[in-house]
């Protein structure tokens, strides 16, 4: 582990004050003059005063040494605990790493050839999501009722399957474009925001950018398992992504390494990551309530 050298350096830094105090004292042993038989009273008094001062200094130095030792012990314990925690995390990542997910793209872009899969394998390794339920803070989810109140219904009658949007105002804002490595249909402000996300990803990690694929964006349907509740996909405000054509497992509390990297860029742009949902959905990204209110204030929706 890379923290082992850090522990050694920390120990050396903490021991240095101890050596600074102890070594000079050890080297001075036997060098102090001894009072002779002809010493007068003032010399004796001065010598006694020196001894008293010396004893007081020694006591202070002992206290300092004790404090240094305690600080050293605390630091070593903290570093040791951190090392153990990191070793456990690495062990977990090795257990989950390399487990491939179900194939199929469900969209455009991406690569299905074996060479591409090998080159992108590090991004599709499955890892645990740390503190996933707090990832989206301080952003908040835009619920179905909130979006309906803000934008209106995309269509009146819903089913579990994707259907055309019939709301004239929303339909007029729909655009189909190539955005970075994917081609999607979404509301125009969402497309522009998605362009920003992918531009930032490309600057930071061009290899990952080129491996991103989509499993769908606009889909006017109700949330599966519900009756009449609109999915954010129904408004053209959500997109499902995968890495290198490999779909992430749903609701297992783990995700692909590439999606964890992508999520930071979406969060910065004001999007919600589905990994933070009670039922983890790591492929899902949707516009946050705060972003929608920002667009409304700017007259974009």
VENLIN-V424120 format. One record per pair of residues at least 24 apart in sequence whose ideal C-beta (glycine too) atoms are under 7 Angstrom apart, sorted by the first residue. I is the first residue (numbers start at 1). J is the second residue. D is the distance in Angstrom with one decimal. If there is no record, write none. Layout:
BEGIN
{{I & J & D} {I & J & D}}
END
This chain:
BEGIN
{{1 & 83 & 5.6} {1 & 86 & 6.5} {1 & 87 & 6.6} {3 & 79 & 6.4} {3 & 82 & 6.5} {3 & 83 & 5.0} {3 & 86 & 6.9} {6 & 79 & 6.8} {7 & 76 & 6.7} {7 & 79 & 4.7} {10 & 75 & 5.5} {10 & 79 & 6.4} {11 & 72 & 6.6} {11 & 76 & 6.7} {14 & 68 & 6.3} {14 & 71 & 6.2} {14 & 72 & 4.2} {14 & 75 & 6.4} {15 & 72 & 7.0} {17 & 68 & 5.6} {18 & 65 & 5.9} {18 & 68 & 5.5} {21 & 61 & 5.3} {21 & 64 & 6.9} {21 & 65 & 6.7} {92 & 128 & 6.0} {93 & 127 & 5.4} {96 & 126 & 4.7} {96 & 127 & 6.0} {96 & 128 & 6.7} {96 & 254 & 6.0} {97 & 125 & 4.3} {97 & 126 & 6.6} {98 & 125 & 5.7} {99 & 126 & 5.0} {100 & 124 & 6.9} {100 & 246 & 6.3} {101 & 246 & 4.7} {101 & 247 & 5.3} {101 & 248 & 5.8} {101 & 249 & 5.7} {102 & 247 & 5.1} {103 & 245 & 6.6} {103 & 246 & 6.6} {104 & 247 & 6.3} {105 & 213 & 5.3} {105 & 245 & 4.8} {106 & 215 & 3.8} {106 & 216 & 5.8} {107 & 182 & 6.3} {107 & 213 & 5.8} {107 & 214 & 3.5} {107 & 215 & 5.5} {107 & 216 & 6.0} {108 & 182 & 6.2} {108 & 183 & 4.7} {108 & 214 & 6.6} {109 & 181 & 4.7} {109 & 182 & 4.9} {109 & 213 & 5.0} {109 & 214 & 6.7} {110 & 211 & 6.9} {110 & 213 & 3.2} {110 & 244 & 6.3} {110 & 245 & 4.3} {111 & 244 & 6.5} {111 & 245 & 6.7} {112 & 245 & 5.5} {116 & 244 & 6.5} {117 & 244 & 6.1} {120 & 211 & 4.5} {120 & 243 & 6.5} {120 & 244 & 3.8} {122 & 257 & 6.8} {123 & 208 & 5.7} {123 & 211 & 6.0} {123 & 243 & 4.9} {123 & 244 & 6.5} {123 & 256 & 6.5} {123 & 257 & 5.6} {123 & 258 & 3.3} {124 & 243 & 5.3} {124 & 244 & 5.5} {124 & 246 & 4.9} {124 & 256 & 5.0} {124 & 258 & 6.5} {125 & 256 & 6.9} {125 & 257 & 4.9} {126 & 254 & 5.1} {126 & 255 & 6.9} {126 & 256 & 6.2} {127 & 254 & 6.4} {127 & 255 & 6.8} {127 & 257 & 5.4} {127 & 260 & 6.8} {128 & 254 & 5.5} {129 & 253 & 6.6} {129 & 254 & 6.6} {129 & 255 & 5.5} {129 & 260 & 6.8} {129 & 275 & 5.3} {132 & 275 & 4.9} {132 & 276 & 5.6} {132 & 280 & 6.5} {133 & 276 & 5.7} {135 & 273 & 5.9} {135 & 275 & 6.3} {135 & 276 & 4.6} {136 & 267 & 6.9} {136 & 272 & 5.1} {136 & 273 & 6.1} {136 & 276 & 4.4} {139 & 270 & 6.5} {139 & 272 & 5.9} {139 & 288 & 4.1} {139 & 290 & 5.7} {140 & 288 & 6.3} {140 & 289 & 4.8} {140 & 290 & 6.7} {141 & 272 & 5.6} {141 & 289 & 6.5} {142 & 232 & 7.0} {142 & 287 & 6.7} {142 & 288 & 6.4} {142 & 289 & 4.0} {142 & 292 & 5.4} {144 & 229 & 4.9} {144 & 230 & 4.5} {146 & 289 & 6.4} {147 & 230 & 6.9} {147 & 235 & 5.6} {148 & 230 & 6.5} {150 & 292 & 6.2} {150 & 296 & 6.5} {151 & 235 & 6.2} {151 & 301 & 6.4} {154 & 220 & 4.9} {154 & 230 & 6.8} {154 & 234 & 4.8} {154 & 235 & 5.6} {155 & 220 & 5.5} {158 & 221 & 6.1} {158 & 222 & 4.1} {158 & 228 & 6.1} {159 & 221 & 6.3} {159 & 222 & 6.8} {160 & 221 & 5.9} {160 & 222 & 6.5} {160 & 224 & 5.6} {161 & 221 & 5.9} {162 & 219 & 4.0} {162 & 220 & 6.1} {162 & 221 & 5.4} {163 & 220 & 5.0} {163 & 221 & 6.7} {164 & 220 & 6.7} {165 & 220 & 5.1} {170 & 235 & 6.8} {174 & 236 & 5.8} {180 & 209 & 6.4} {180 & 212 & 6.9} {181 & 209 & 6.2} {181 & 210 & 5.8} {181 & 212 & 4.9} {182 & 212 & 6.5} {182 & 213 & 6.5} {182 & 214 & 4.1} {184 & 214 & 5.8} {184 & 217 & 3.9} {184 & 239 & 5.9} {185 & 217 & 5.8} {185 & 218 & 4.3} {185 & 236 & 6.6} {186 & 217 & 5.2} {186 & 218 & 5.9} {186 & 236 & 4.2} {186 & 237 & 6.9} {186 & 239 & 6.9} {187 & 235 & 6.8} {187 & 236 & 4.3} {187 & 237 & 6.2} {187 & 301 & 7.0} {189 & 295 & 4.9} {189 & 300 & 4.5} {189 & 301 & 6.0} {190 & 236 & 6.2} {190 & 237 & 5.4} {190 & 287 & 5.7} {193 & 269 & 5.6} {194 & 239 & 6.8} {196 & 269 & 5.6} {197 & 265 & 5.1} {197 & 266 & 5.6} {197 & 269 & 5.0} {200 & 265 & 5.0} {201 & 262 & 6.4} {201 & 265 & 5.1} {205 & 261 & 6.6} {208 & 258 & 5.5} {208 & 261 & 6.1} {211 & 243 & 5.4} {211 & 244 & 4.6} {211 & 258 & 6.7} {212 & 241 & 5.8} {212 & 243 & 6.4} {212 & 262 & 6.9} {213 & 241 & 6.9} {213 & 242 & 5.1} {213 & 245 & 5.4} {214 & 239 & 6.2} {214 & 240 & 6.5} {214 & 241 & 5.8} {215 & 240 & 4.0} {215 & 241 & 6.9} {215 & 242 & 5.5} {215 & 247 & 6.5} {215 & 283 & 6.0} {216 & 240 & 5.1} {232 & 286 & 4.3} {237 & 286 & 5.8} {237 & 287 & 4.5} {238 & 284 & 6.4} {238 & 285 & 6.6} {238 & 286 & 3.8} {239 & 285 & 5.5} {240 & 283 & 4.6} {240 & 284 & 5.5} {241 & 283 & 5.7} {241 & 285 & 6.5} {242 & 283 & 5.7} {247 & 283 & 6.8} {248 & 282 & 4.8} {248 & 283 & 5.1} {250 & 281 & 6.1} {251 & 279 & 4.9} {251 & 280 & 5.3} {252 & 280 & 6.9} {253 & 280 & 5.4} {255 & 282 & 3.6} {259 & 283 & 6.9}}
END
